[in-house]
Amino acid sequence: MNIVCSPSGIVSPFRPGQGIMDIAGAGFEGISLELAMCCSGHELEHFGEESQKEKEKEEQQNALDRGIKKFPPISEHPQGMSRFFEKMLGSCREKNLHVFVMTAPSLPRDTKREDMVPVLKSLHEEAIRYCKSLGCSYLVIRPLTYVRGSEKLWQLNREYYLGLADLAKDHGVMILLENQFVLRNGQAVRGACSDETAAARWVDELNREAGEERFGFCMNVGVLSLCGQSMYEFAVTMGQRIKAVILGDCDGYHEGYMLPFTSVCSGQPRTDWLSLIRGLRRIGFDGQMILNMSDTAAVFSPLLRPQLMALAKAVAEYFKWQVQIEELLKKYDSIVLFGAGNMCRNYMKCYGETYPPLFTCDNNERIWGTTFCGLEVKPPEALKGLPETCGIFICNIYYREIEKQLRDMGINHIEFFNDEYMPTFYFDRLKGV
């Protein structure tokens, strides 16, 4: 799984050095290039309007007066994409940051334009060519949404996507559809590809007509949250069609991209992370995990940005660890648990048969020699003779304290286990353990 950071809200395309340095300094190895940075939804919505042309002329003149290079509208000159991002991608190369995913320009959620297909197609064709030049394999192209009725919507998008298929094939690019919402009187309602069964059918039909796997899916977590959908059901239904996941928090009412776990009310998350992690774990997701926290980044002082980015990387790694926890269990020839309590009990309920531990141990000497959930409870000293191929999984919330204890004993093959997002667990809690 690749952890990918969106530069939106973090990097200025015209002076990208500090933003790229912060992303790379946090340990990210790749970015998702958001082409909306050079061609916004607002620009597309007002394409061709006289007032917009006058505004652009005024901006061009103001930029010249200030000695700043002003690019002509990308909507009118798609070939200017590469020049627009030249400095930014130069900084990426210096920091060894790769472009793993690209997101194409799109119209606003509440667009009224029905005449933009030729403009969008020109932009999206250029984006496909740009992907190849950067060695990027995935391009997210949002479905067209301006017609109503499921069959009309499908026929409109079928024709549009298949019209890009040959070019995408020639350039080795997979086009990813994305679940959408639309705004009706200011209210977010489900849009194209928001129904998981229909979205799966769209991808399968497009691939069938393309004669190969040329289309996949990008699952937008924030959109699912806004639409009140089960992320577990969506992920399980879409399965291996999901090649990328956009990870971001929102308040459940407005579109936004915040650092995960930061939108809370009365101590409860607005986003159903339990459903998301369970779903991605169930399908064995191993694609592109795109962290988009543009709104959070935008309000943090640049002085705090390095610390924010370090936290963001840790959060993304946490999601990766949770989703791939079974891969971690498979890594070892044998397993021992540390902790004879609630977390151990949940481990045994979920994984005890598939990955049976040799035993568990605990610091409580009163229970040494007893059994817990069918496991013998041994003292920590029993861990010293275990080979490196045996993973010691700490099943206790005092992770760092116990880890230090074990490392002081000369034990290094240590892992953490966590039962917050298990497929099932005990609802009752044992007292005094």
DAQUIFEN-V211749 format. One record per run of one state. SS is the DSSP state (H for helix, E for strand, C for the rest). FROM is the first residue (numbers start at 1). TO is the last residue. If there is no record, write none. Layout:
SS;FROM;TO, SS;FROM;TO
This chain:
C;1;1, E;2;6, C;7;16, H;17;25, C;26;29, E;30;34, H;35;37, C;38;40, H;41;45, C;46;49, H;50;65, C;66;77, H;78;84, C;85;85, H;86;94, C;95;97, E;98;103, C;104;116, H;117;134, C;135;137, E;138;140, C;141;149, H;150;170, C;171;173, E;174;178, C;179;180, E;181;184, C;185;186, E;187;190, C;191;195, H;196;210, C;211;214, E;215;220, H;221;226, C;227;230, H;231;241, E;242;247, C;248;248, E;249;249, C;250;257, E;258;258, C;259;263, E;264;265, C;266;267, E;268;269, C;270;272, H;273;282, C;283;287, E;288;291, C;292;293, H;294;299, C;300;304, H;305;323, C;324;324, H;325;330, C;331;333, E;334;338, C;339;341, H;342;351, C;352;359, E;360;361, C;362;364, H;365;367, C;368;370, E;371;372, C;373;374, E;375;378, C;379;379, H;380;383, C;384;389, E;390;394, C;395;398, H;399;408, C;409;413, E;414;416, C;417;433
